[in-house]
């Protein structure tokens, strides 16, 4: 006489499958991440070497965030303008914007940082100085003399390496943001623009009031991902000796020869920033989800 198995006494194979299914449903990566974070906090509190390294690198967090957020804000503004130009029907505007995007996306970020910092900014300052000296030759005694005198006094030393790093990162990421904005704008049906124009709106009114509000909701995820990416790429500004997290880590390692503690703290700080921002981006994405 056969005995059928009840739900309370499921066969071992089914029990094993059920256990594996429950395990697969758990966010194990999140538990592991939290465990590593707790371990690092314990080491910082318990180990003097970790604690001293953490305190030494902590000011670099402020510099890293200041550079990354400033560059990202500039990149968003520049990217929006270039993205609009990429959707323009004017061939000159379109080709100039496309030229900028192709050039900037084709240059490694570290090369762009070095070029902007030591070539681009230098040449611009020299041009401003030459303009001021030229203007002083004929503007003497006029109300423009003070302006040209100020331009003639321009010095490369007045532009800090941190500011040059911000400009370089903004120029590089503006090309990526431009493509994000272009894709978002082109994802909106052409009928919406036509309807807005038929209501008497100008092109810019239709773009500002109808197209962009819808496009921004769709491009929030890639914009958020680029914010995380620019924080990671900000580590490249160490080539300019800007005292961010990475540069301070190099100084700490050179002074103490403690590579393990130093770079464990570096990884902990960068992961804390990027994972926190990723969580915020996911929350905003769920809240503004486009259906």
Helices and strands as residue ranges (DSSP letters): G 7-9, H 12-25, H 28-46, H 48-86, H 91-105, H 109-115, I 116-120, H 121-139, H 145-152, G 156-158, H 161-186, H 190-198, H 203-206, I 207-211, H 212-233, G 234-240, H 245-256, H 259-287
